[in-house]
Amino acid sequence: MSTVTAAKVQAAAPSSKLASFQGRRALVAEDNRANQVVISAMLRKLGVEADIVSNGRQAVEACKNGRYDIYIQDYSMPVMNGVEALQAILGFELSRNRVHTFAVVCTANTMSFQVEEYLREGFDVHLSKPLALQGVKKVLALAFEGKAALPSAGPGA
């Protein structure tokens, strides 16, 4: 696994060739600092502004205080895991008559039975770790443009 460096993050500046999701906002709930840096750099490269939180409880609070176009959540986090956070967020959206926000579970757990469980628990799609820019782009295309994507956008997908 390579080390995340400032140079790598800088290299992820918005690219006019890739930045087709300008103006979109993402909430990313991820407890691992390196993964936070990687996903925020990828989203930035694709034109998406990201707010990063470190656990599920912070994700729920962020959703109550702001509007997002997509939620990208780690499955296993401290305080409140991704499923617990998603259930609270979905309940909040329902109580406020908000339109459903596309929800992505981002985890290294990629067995088909695991992915099926995530989808049953309310996530719209699974994005596997380690992250790949093309996988993130496919998930964003599915969320924002309705373009077909595989249920699991894995590395190099």
C-alpha positions as a printed Julia matrix, in Angstrom:
157×3 Matrix{Float64}:
   0.0     0.0     0.0
   1.47    3.36   -0.95
   1.81    6.28    1.42
  -0.46    9.28    0.94
   1.68   12.35    0.34
   0.99   16.02   -0.24
   2.23   15.58   -3.82
  -0.33   12.85   -4.47
  -3.13   14.99   -3.03
  -1.97   17.98   -5.1
  -1.99   15.79   -8.19
  -5.68   15.22   -7.51
  -6.6    18.84   -8.22
  -9.73   19.23  -10.35
  -9.18   18.04  -13.88
 -11.32   19.57  -16.61
 -11.31   16.17  -18.32
 -12.74   14.37  -15.27
 -14.61   17.09  -13.38
 -18.1    16.33  -14.67
 -19.79   16.52  -11.27
 -19.13   20.19  -10.5
 -21.37   21.7    -7.85
 -22.19   18.4    -6.16
 -21.67   17.93   -2.44
 -20.72   14.71   -0.7
 -20.67   13.72    2.93
 -17.91   11.2     3.58
 -17.93    9.27    6.87
 -14.58    7.52    7.25
 -12.52    6.99   10.4
  -9.18    6.25    8.72
  -7.21    9.43    8.03
  -5.39    8.05    4.98
  -8.7     6.96    3.44
 -10.14   10.42    4.19
  -7.3    12.04    2.25
  -7.63    9.62   -0.67
 -11.41    9.89   -1.09
 -11.45   13.67   -0.69
  -8.69   14.0    -3.32
 -10.57   11.74   -5.74
 -13.83   13.6    -5.23
 -12.07   16.93   -5.69
 -10.53   15.66   -8.93
 -14.06   14.81  -10.11
 -15.4    18.23   -9.13
 -17.26   17.16   -5.97
 -16.97   19.15   -2.75
 -16.67   16.83    0.25
 -17.29   17.25    3.95
 -15.4    14.62    5.93
 -16.46   13.22    9.31
 -14.86   10.47   11.38
 -17.81    8.45   12.66
 -21.46    7.69   12.1
 -22.78   10.01   14.78
 -20.97   12.94   13.15
 -22.47   11.88    9.81
 -26.0    12.0    11.22
 -25.39   15.46   12.68
 -23.88   16.72    9.43
 -26.95   15.5     7.52
 -29.25   17.29    9.94
 -27.3    20.52    9.48
 -26.65   20.46    5.75
 -27.76   19.14    2.39
 -25.74   16.63    0.42
 -26.1    15.04   -2.99
 -24.48   11.77   -1.92
 -23.41    9.99    1.27
 -20.28    7.85    1.16
 -19.84    5.9     4.37
 -17.4     3.39    5.72
 -19.17    0.36    7.1
 -17.1    -0.11   10.24
 -16.62    3.09   12.26
 -16.41    3.97   15.94
 -19.32    5.46   17.92
 -21.94    4.53   15.3
 -21.3     2.22   12.34
 -22.32    2.92    8.76
 -25.58    0.99    8.9
 -26.7     2.61   12.17
 -25.83    6.03   10.76
 -27.64    5.35    7.5
 -30.77    4.18    9.33
 -30.76    7.38   11.42
 -30.2     9.51    8.3
 -32.98    7.77    6.37
 -35.3     8.28    9.34
 -34.4    11.97    9.45
 -34.96   12.37    5.7
 -38.34   10.67    6.0
 -39.39   12.82    8.98
 -38.56   15.98    7.01
 -40.09   14.74    3.74
 -36.71   15.01    2.07
 -35.96   13.2    -1.15
 -33.75   10.15   -0.62
 -30.05   10.93   -0.89
 -27.95    8.33   -2.71
 -26.01    6.3    -0.13
 -22.76    4.45   -0.8
 -21.16    1.94    1.55
 -17.39    2.0     1.16
 -15.64   -1.06    2.57
 -13.11   -3.77    1.83
 -15.81   -6.38    2.56
 -16.65   -7.52   -0.96
 -18.1   -11.0    -0.66
 -21.4   -11.17   -2.55
 -23.38  -12.02    0.6
 -21.89   -8.96    2.33
 -22.7    -6.63   -0.57
 -26.25   -8.02   -0.72
 -26.64   -7.33    3.02
 -25.47   -3.71    2.61
 -28.03   -3.17   -0.13
 -30.78   -4.73    2.03
 -29.76   -2.4     4.87
 -30.52    0.64    2.7
 -27.34    1.48    0.82
 -27.81    2.11   -2.88
 -24.44    0.77   -3.99
 -21.2    -0.74   -2.68
 -17.79    0.83   -3.4
 -14.88   -1.42   -2.53
 -11.59   -0.49   -0.93
  -8.91    0.09   -1.88
 -10.48    2.93   -3.82
  -9.84    3.49   -7.5
 -10.69    6.73   -9.29
 -12.68    4.94  -12.0
 -14.75    3.11   -9.37
 -15.58    6.4    -7.64
 -16.43    7.97  -11.0
 -18.78    5.08  -11.87
 -20.59    5.44   -8.54
 -20.98    9.2    -9.06
 -22.3     8.61  -12.59
 -24.85    6.16  -11.22
 -25.89    8.57   -8.46
 -26.08   11.75  -10.53
 -26.72   10.65  -14.07
 -28.48    7.32  -13.58
 -25.88    5.58  -15.7
 -25.65    1.85  -15.23
 -22.98    0.6   -12.89
 -22.24   -2.72  -11.33
 -23.67   -3.22   -7.82
 -20.08   -3.27   -6.58
 -17.65   -0.72   -8.02
 -14.37   -2.38   -7.18
 -10.77   -1.46   -7.78
 -10.2    -0.51  -11.37
 -13.91   -0.86  -12.04
